[in-house]
Amino acid sequence: MTLQYVPIPLYEDAFYTYRISLESNSYTFNAYYNERLTGWCFDLYEEGGVSIFMMMESNCDNHLPEE
């Protein structure tokens, strides 16, 4: 499988959402600034709101949902 990078712009808004389609699957990508962490965090959801990737801890480590 070949990796393909899709650039997405980041803006100065504190929260915004992208909806993207990759290999016929729809995803929602949230980007939000966390003032307490003084950094950006990101979430990725499958169609229907199933979380597949979240960065929300104090050190913004990635966390995959339990199976």
PATOR-801381 format. One record per residue: residue number from 1; residue in three letters; x, y, z of N, C-alpha, C, CB in turn. Coordinates in nm, 4 decimals, padded with zeros to 6 digits, always signed. Glycine has a CB too. Example, Ala and Ser with C-alpha at 12.3 -4.5 7.8 and 13.67 -1.06 7.14 Angstrom:
BEGIN
{1; 'ALA'; {+01.3190; -00.5690; +00.7800}; {+01.2300; -00.4500; +00.7800}; {+01.3200; -00.3300; +00.7800}; {+01.1308; -00.4473; +00.9046}} {2; 'SER'; {+01.2850; -00.2250; +00.7080}; {+01.3670; -00.1060; +00.7140}; {+01.2900; +00.0030; +00.7870}; {+01.4084; -00.0598; +00.5725}} 
***
This chain:
BEGIN
{1; 'MET'; {+00.0839; -00.1171; +00.0000}; {+00.0000; +00.0000; +00.0000}; {+00.0887; +00.1239; +00.0000}; {-00.0956; -00.0005; +00.1211}} {2; 'THR'; {+00.0605; +00.2159; -00.0871}; {+00.1352; +00.3403; -00.0967}; {+00.0715; +00.4450; -00.0062}; {+00.1407; +00.3901; -00.2427}} {3; 'LEU'; {+00.1535; +00.5115; +00.0743}; {+00.1031; +00.6192; +00.1578}; {+00.0882; +00.7448; +00.0750}; {+00.1957; +00.6441; +00.2777}} {4; 'GLN'; {-00.0213; +00.8120; +00.0945}; {-00.0439; +00.9384; +00.0260}; {-00.0731; +01.0434; +00.1314}; {-00.1607; +00.9279; -00.0775}} {5; 'TYR'; {-00.0030; +01.1536; +00.1261}; {-00.0224; +01.2620; +00.2218}; {-00.1160; +01.3650; +00.1623}; {+00.1123; +01.3268; +00.2608}} {6; 'VAL'; {-00.2125; +01.4062; +00.2425}; {-00.3085; +01.5074; +00.2006}; {-00.2884; +01.6281; +00.2906}; {-00.4565; +01.4542; +00.2075}} {7; 'PRO'; {-00.2315; +01.7365; +00.2383}; {-00.2107; +01.8536; +00.3238}; {-00.3441; +01.9185; +00.3601}; {-00.1191; +01.9558; +00.2540}} {8; 'ILE'; {-00.3567; +01.9537; +00.4860}; {-00.4753; +02.0274; +00.5295}; {-00.4274; +02.1535; +00.6007}; {-00.5672; +01.9398; +00.6234}} {9; 'PRO'; {-00.4858; +02.2655; +00.5692}; {-00.4408; +02.3906; +00.6301}; {-00.4868; +02.4013; +00.7753}; {-00.4923; +02.5102; +00.5498}} {10; 'LEU'; {-00.4041; +02.4591; +00.8594}; {-00.4415; +02.4916; +00.9962}; {-00.4620; +02.6418; +01.0045}; {-00.3335; +02.4434; +01.0983}} {11; 'TYR'; {-00.5675; +02.6809; +01.0724}; {-00.6028; +02.8219; +01.0842}; {-00.5880; +02.8660; +01.2288}; {-00.7466; +02.8474; +01.0338}} {12; 'GLU'; {-00.6144; +02.9926; +01.2538}; {-00.6025; +03.0447; +01.3886}; {-00.7277; +03.0231; +01.4726}; {-00.5705; +03.1903; +01.3833}} {13; 'ASP'; {-00.8328; +02.9643; +01.4156}; {-00.9529; +02.9338; +01.4933}; {-00.9176; +02.8318; +01.6010}; {-01.0673; +02.8802; +01.4016}} {14; 'ALA'; {-00.9894; +02.8365; +01.7132}; {-00.9604; +02.7452; +01.8242}; {-01.0131; +02.6043; +01.8003}; {-01.0193; +02.7996; +01.9519}} {15; 'PHE'; {-01.1091; +02.5871; +01.7094}; {-01.1662; +02.4555; +01.6817}; {-01.2207; +02.4543; +01.5398}; {-01.2779; +02.4197; +01.7842}} {16; 'TYR'; {-01.1924; +02.3506; +01.4675}; {-01.2540; +02.3339; +01.3361}; {-01.2524; +02.1885; +01.2955}; {-01.1825; +02.4188; +01.2312}} {17; 'THR'; {-01.3347; +02.1563; +01.1966}; {-01.3579; +02.0186; +01.1539}; {-01.3379; +02.0063; +01.0044}; {-01.4989; +01.9723; +01.1928}} {18; 'TYR'; {-01.2717; +01.8988; +00.9646}; {-01.2606; +01.8620; +00.8233}; {-01.3335; +01.7301; +00.8034}; {-01.1105; +01.8511; +00.7780}} {19; 'ARG'; {-01.3974; +01.7162; +00.6918}; {-01.4541; +01.5871; +00.6533}; {-01.3784; +01.5427; +00.5284}; {-01.6112; +01.5960; +00.6273}} {20; 'ILE'; {-01.3212; +01.4227; +00.5362}; {-01.2374; +01.3744; +00.4269}; {-01.2808; +01.2345; +00.3857}; {-01.0889; +01.3749; +00.4676}} {21; 'SER'; {-01.2489; +01.1996; +00.2627}; {-01.2774; +01.0665; +00.2116}; {-01.1456; +01.0039; +00.1682}; {-01.3799; +01.0711; +00.0934}} {22; 'LEU'; {-01.1156; +00.8868; +00.2236}; {-00.9940; +00.8141; +00.1900}; {-01.0311; +00.6719; +00.1544}; {-00.8923; +00.8171; +00.3067}} {23; 'GLU'; {-00.9929; +00.6294; +00.0370}; {-01.0207; +00.4932; -00.0094}; {-01.1671; +00.4550; +00.0128}; {-00.9294; +00.3933; +00.0621}} {24; 'SER'; {-01.2566; +00.5416; -00.0294}; {-01.4022; +00.5209; -00.0231}; {-01.4584; +00.5175; +00.1191}; {-01.4375; +00.3925; -00.0924}} {25; 'ASN'; {-01.3826; +00.5598; +00.2174}; {-01.4306; +00.5690; +00.3552}; {-01.4332; +00.7155; +00.3964}; {-01.3411; +00.4857; +00.4521}} {26; 'SER'; {-01.5383; +00.7548; +00.4686}; {-01.5517; +00.8929; +00.5143}; {-01.5005; +00.9063; +00.6574}; {-01.6987; +00.9393; +00.5053}} {27; 'TYR'; {-01.4293; +01.0151; +00.6832}; {-01.3741; +01.0424; +00.8149}; {-01.3980; +01.1874; +00.8526}; {-01.2244; +01.0099; +00.8189}} {28; 'THR'; {-01.4034; +01.2123; +00.9831}; {-01.4103; +01.3479; +01.0363}; {-01.2843; +01.3719; +01.1168}; {-01.5385; +01.3697; +01.1235}} {29; 'PHE'; {-01.2187; +01.4812; +01.0878}; {-01.0932; +01.5187; +01.1511}; {-01.1174; +01.6488; +01.2262}; {-00.9773; +01.5335; +01.0460}} {30; 'ASN'; {-01.1018; +01.6470; +01.3578}; {-01.1167; +01.7677; +01.4396}; {-00.9792; +01.8183; +01.4791}; {-01.2033; +01.7399; +01.5659}} {31; 'ALA'; {-00.9597; +01.9466; +01.4708}; {-00.8378; +02.0116; +01.5184}; {-00.8803; +02.1179; +01.6183}; {-00.7540; +02.0737; +01.3999}} {32; 'TYR'; {-00.8170; +02.1183; +01.7344}; {-00.8549; +02.2167; +01.8347}; {-00.7344; +02.2545; +01.9194}; {-00.9681; +02.1631; +01.9233}} {33; 'TYR'; {-00.7324; +02.3802; +01.9593}; {-00.6237; +02.4312; +02.0414}; {-00.6622; +02.4185; +02.1878}; {-00.5908; +02.5782; +02.0054}} {34; 'ASN'; {-00.5747; +02.3598; +02.2660}; {-00.5976; +02.3434; +02.4082}; {-00.5089; +02.4430; +02.4813}; {-00.5691; +02.1969; +02.4544}} {35; 'GLU'; {-00.5712; +02.5461; +02.5406}; {-00.4941; +02.6506; +02.6075}; {-00.4166; +02.5971; +02.7270}; {-00.5857; +02.7623; +02.6522}} {36; 'ARG'; {-00.4754; +02.5032; +02.8010}; {-00.4071; +02.4471; +02.9179}; {-00.2789; +02.3755; +02.8762}; {-00.5000; +02.3501; +02.9934}} {37; 'LEU'; {-00.2843; +02.3051; +02.7624}; {-00.1677; +02.2340; +02.7120}; {-00.0790; +02.3214; +02.6250}; {-00.2110; +02.1132; +02.6342}} {38; 'THR'; {-00.1313; +02.4376; +02.5907}; {-00.0670; +02.5309; +02.4968}; {-00.0214; +02.4594; +02.3703}; {+00.0527; +02.6001; +02.5634}} {39; 'GLY'; {-00.1148; +02.3847; +02.3127}; {-00.0839; +02.3146; +02.1890}; {-00.2086; +02.2649; +02.1186}; {+00.0081; +02.1991; +02.2167}} {40; 'TRP'; {-00.1899; +02.2208; +01.9956}; {-00.2993; +02.1693; +01.9136}; {-00.3212; +02.0213; +01.9426}; {-00.2701; +02.1911; +01.7637}} {41; 'CYS'; {-00.4461; +01.9798; +01.9406}; {-00.4825; +01.8401; +01.9543}; {-00.5706; +01.8012; +01.8362}; {-00.5547; +01.8140; +02.0893}} {42; 'PHE'; {-00.5764; +01.6725; +01.8073}; {-00.6474; +01.6241; +01.6889}; {-00.7243; +01.4973; +01.7217}; {-00.5493; +01.5986; +01.5731}} {43; 'ASP'; {-00.8405; +01.4833; +01.6621}; {-00.9222; +01.3626; +01.6741}; {-00.9584; +01.3164; +01.5338}; {-01.0509; +01.3883; +01.7602}} {44; 'LEU'; {-00.9723; +01.1858; +01.5156}; {-01.0151; +01.1298; +01.3878}; {-01.1265; +01.0304; +01.4146}; {-00.8964; +01.0621; +01.3122}} {45; 'TYR'; {-01.2388; +01.0465; +01.3441}; {-01.3565; +00.9619; +01.3623}; {-01.3984; +00.9003; +01.2297}; {-01.4726; +01.0425; +01.4228}} {46; 'GLU'; {-01.4452; +00.7765; +01.2366}; {-01.5059; +00.7135; +01.1200}; {-01.6447; +00.7723; +01.0991}; {-01.5129; +00.5591; +01.1368}} {47; 'GLU'; {-01.7004; +00.7450; +00.9834}; {-01.8377; +00.7868; +00.9572}; {-01.9276; +00.7274; +01.0663}; {-01.8846; +00.7418; +00.8139}} {48; 'GLY'; {-02.0170; +00.8056; +01.1201}; {-02.1026; +00.7609; +01.2284}; {-02.0487; +00.7978; +01.3661}; {-02.1211; +00.6129; +01.2198}} {49; 'GLY'; {-01.9325; +00.8614; +01.3715}; {-01.8792; +00.9101; +01.4984}; {-01.7964; +00.8131; +01.5789}; {-01.9883; +00.9539; +01.5805}} {50; 'VAL'; {-01.7540; +00.7004; +01.5202}; {-01.6700; +00.6042; +01.5923}; {-01.5270; +00.6580; +01.5981}; {-01.6738; +00.4632; +01.5235}} {51; 'SER'; {-01.4764; +00.6783; +01.7197}; {-01.3433; +00.7340; +01.7382}; {-01.2372; +00.6313; +01.6993}; {-01.3234; +00.7797; +01.8838}} {52; 'ILE'; {-01.1413; +00.6734; +01.6154}; {-01.0314; +00.5836; +01.5803}; {-00.8957; +00.6396; +01.6213}; {-01.0324; +00.5563; +01.4312}} {53; 'PHE'; {-00.8893; +00.7679; +01.6538}; {-00.7630; +00.8278; +01.6966}; {-00.7937; +00.9556; +01.7717}; {-00.6690; +00.8556; +01.5754}} {54; 'MET'; {-00.7299; +00.9714; +01.8900}; {-00.7506; +01.0927; +01.9682}; {-00.6191; +01.1359; +02.0309}; {-00.8581; +01.0707; +02.0768}} {55; 'MET'; {-00.5981; +01.2654; +02.0372}; {-00.4835; +01.3226; +02.1083}; {-00.5395; +01.4236; +02.2067}; {-00.3792; +01.3895; +02.0094}} {56; 'MET'; {-00.5523; +01.3842; +02.3323}; {-00.6164; +01.4743; +02.4268}; {-00.5484; +01.4795; +02.5631}; {-00.7582; +01.4344; +02.4445}} {57; 'GLU'; {-00.4512; +01.3958; +02.5897}; {-00.3877; +01.3935; +02.7203}; {-00.2975; +01.5155; +02.7386}; {-00.3073; +01.2644; +02.7383}} {58; 'SER'; {-00.2514; +01.5356; +02.8588}; {-00.1706; +01.6535; +02.8892}; {-00.0436; +01.6605; +02.8046}; {-00.1341; +01.6543; +03.0360}} {59; 'ASN'; {+00.0080; +01.5450; +02.7631}; {+00.1276; +01.5464; +02.6781}; {+00.0922; +01.5220; +02.5312}; {+00.2280; +01.4404; +02.7260}} {60; 'CYS'; {-00.0374; +01.5181; +02.5000}; {-00.0872; +01.4968; +02.3641}; {-00.0341; +01.3691; +02.3004}; {-00.0509; +01.6144; +02.2776}} {61; 'ASP'; {-00.0086; +01.2659; +02.3826}; {+00.0245; +01.1353; +02.3264}; {-00.0970; +01.0824; +02.2517}; {+00.0695; +01.0355; +02.4375}} {62; 'ASN'; {-00.0747; +01.0002; +02.1518}; {-00.1898; +00.9444; +02.0795}; {-00.2484; +00.8289; +02.1583}; {-00.1493; +00.8977; +01.9374}} {63; 'HIS'; {-00.3798; +00.8148; +02.1487}; {-00.4517; +00.7113; +02.2197}; {-00.5486; +00.6454; +02.1237}; {-00.5254; +00.7685; +02.3427}} {64; 'LEU'; {-00.5326; +00.5173; +02.1070}; {-00.6247; +00.4411; +02.0230}; {-00.7328; +00.3836; +02.1115}; {-00.5511; +00.3286; +01.9447}} {65; 'PRO'; {-00.8564; +00.3776; +02.0621}; {-00.9641; +00.3231; +02.1434}; {-00.9424; +00.1749; +02.1700}; {-01.0988; +00.3454; +02.0753}} {66; 'GLU'; {-00.9920; +00.1296; +02.2852}; {-00.9811; -00.0119; +02.3180}; {-01.0711; -00.0927; +02.2276}; {-01.0162; -00.0371; +02.4647}} {67; 'GLU'; {-01.0270; -00.2139; +02.1935}; {-01.1077; -00.2990; +02.1062}; {-01.1929; -00.3927; +02.1856}; {-01.0205; -00.3773; +02.0119}} 
***
